Amino acid sequence: MRVKPGLEVMLENSRYIDKKIGLVTNHTGVDSGLEQNIDLMLRQGYKITALFSPEHGLFGDYPDGEYVESSVYPGTGIPIYSLFGDTQKPTGDMLQDVDVLIFDIQDIGSRYYTYMSTMLLSMEAASQHGVQFVVLDRPNPIGGTDVEGNVTKPSWISPVAYAHIAIRHGMTPGEIARFVAAQEGLPEPQLVPMEHWSREMYFPDTELPWVPTSPSAPSIEMALLYPGTCLLEGTNVSEGRGTSVPFQVLGAPWIDGAELSKALNDMGLPGVKARPAYFRPSFSKWTDQVCRGIQVHIFEPEKVRPVELGVRLLFALRDLYPNHFRLTPPGADRKRFLDLLCGGDDLSTALENDHSPDALLEKWAQEAEEFRKQRQDYLLYQ
C-alpha cells in the first residue's frame, strides 16, 4: 500500500488552514502526484506568509555548501528566506507574521545531511519566538531499523553533525524532532505522521516518487551508500561529485581501480560489490582530470552496512596509497572536515595510529546500540 506523507494527511483534514503559516521546505516537498506543497496549500486556501529554504535553495539549484540568496516565490509575492545564507535559523523579523512554522522536506537518512540541522534550528527559533512548530513527516529512505556509526560528541555539534544521534540513525524527521526536543528541553513539536509507513521499508517500498534531494543526490542507491562514502569528503579522494553517480563512484588520478576494487571485494562486505571505474569530474575535486577508482554496486540493499563500508574504504586507501592519500587539512576553525562529519576525531585518530579499523568499528557499534535504546521512546512507527 502506498505511503501517505504527512503533507497529504494534513491537506485531507485541512489542519492549520486558519493559521498564518511559515513553511520550511524545498523542491522535495511534493505529494504522491509530484505537486509542490506550496501550490497545493495555496490552492486549498492556506495562508502562507513566509517561505524558508535550506541548503541548495527552495528549488534545489544551488551546489553543496554554496551561499543561498533570499528571494520571492514566483507569482505570489511570498518572501523566501534563505536559511543557508546570512542566517541558519529564522529570525524574529522573519517570523513576525507567522502563527505556525511547518517543516516539510524529504531527508536522506544520514546525519551529515544538513536538512535536519535546518529543521532543528527552525524548531529552536519557533520556541524562542512563541510560534507553534509542526513537522509533516516523510519516510527515512534507507529504512528505520538499522542504526550504524558513532554518536556526535558534545563539543562537535555542527550543521553536518547536528545532534547526539548516530550517523545512520534510522529515524524520520518527526522522530528526530521529538528526540532532540526532549534532549534539549524544547516544547514537543506537533507532528502530522505518515500513514502506511513501517520501519523495514526502503524508499522503493513506499510507492512514492523519488525526487533528488540535492544536485548530488540523484538516486536511492546513492542515499544508501552516502552514510559511508560521504566520509571521502574529508579526504583528497573524489567522492564522485561532478559525475552522474556521486557517492557511488570514487577515485583519484593515483588510484589503481583494479587493486582497490579487489581489496574491497576481498573484505566480503555484505550487499555490495565494487568494480574498477574511470571518471572525469566536471567540478569539485580533480576537476577535468581522469580519476581511476571504483564504482560500488548494491545487490542486497537490506544487507548493506554503509558506515562500515566507508570506514574500511578509508583504511584501504591509507594502506594502499600512503604516499598520496591525505585527510583534508583543518579549516579556519582548526577542525578537519572529516572530524566535523564524524562529530569527533575518533576516525582520523584511528587512521593515523591504528593498524586496522576493527577496534573503532566495535566502539562505534556500541555507541549505535546505546543510541538505538535511547531513541526507542521517540519512535512513531512500528
C-alpha positions, 0 to 999 in steps of 0.5 A: 500500500502506498505511503501517505506523507504527512503533507497529504494527511494534513491537506485531507483534514485541512489542519492549520488552514486558519493559521498564518503559516511559515513553511520550511521546505524545498523542491522535495516537498511534493505529494504522491502526484509530484505537486509542490506543497506550496501550490497545493496549500495555496490552492486549498486556501492556506495562508502562507506568509513566509517561505524558508529554504535550506541548503541548495535553495527552495528549488534545489539549484544551488551546489553543496555548501554554496551561499543561498540568496533570499528571494520571492516565490514566483507569482505570489509575492511570498518572501523566501528566506534563505536559511543557508545564507546570512542566517541558519535559523529564522529570525524574529523579523522573519517570523513576525507574521507567522502563527505556525512554522511547518517543516516539510522536506524529504531527508536522506537518512544520514546525519551529515545531511544538513536538512535536519540541522535546518529543521532543528534550528527552525524548531529552536527559533519557533520556541524562542519566538512563541510560534507553534512548530509542526513537522509533516513527516516523510519516510527515512529512505534507507529504512528505520531499523538499522542504526550504524556509526558513532554518536556526535560528541558534545563539543562537535555539534555542527550543521553536518553533525547536528545532534547526539544521534548516530550517523545512520540513525534510522529515524524520520524527521518527526522522530528526530524532532521529538528526540532532540526536543526532549534532549534539549528541553524544547516544547514537543513539536506537533507532528502530522505522521505518515500513514502506511509507513513501517520501519523495514521499508526502503524508499522503493517500498513506499510507492512514492516518487523519488525526487533528488534531494540535492544536485548530488543526490540523484538516486536511492542507491546513492542515499544508501551508500552516502552514510559511508562514502560521504566520509571521502569528503574529508579526504583528497579522494573524489567522492564522485561529485561532478559525475552522474553517480556521486557517492557511488563512484570514487577515485583519484588520478593515483588510484589503481581501480583494479587493486582497490576494487579487489581489496574491497571485494576481498573484505566480503562486505555484505550487499555490495560489490565494487568494480574498477571505474574511470571518471572525469569530474566536471567540478569539485575535486580533480576537476577535468582530470581522469580519476581511476577508482571504483564504482560500488554496486548494491545487490542486497540493499537490506544487507548493506552496512554503509558506515562500515563500508566507508570506514574500511574504504578509508583504511584501504586507501591509507594502506594502499596509497600512503604516499598520496592519500591525505585527510583534508587539512583543518579549516579556519576553525582548526577542525578537519572536515572529516572530524566535523562529519564524524562529530569527533576525531575518533576516525582520523585518530584511528587512521593515523595510529591504528593498524586496522579499523576493527577496534573503532568499528566495535566502539562505534557499534556500541555507541549505535546500540546505546543510541538505538535504546535511547531513541526507542521512546521517540519512535512513531512507527512500528 
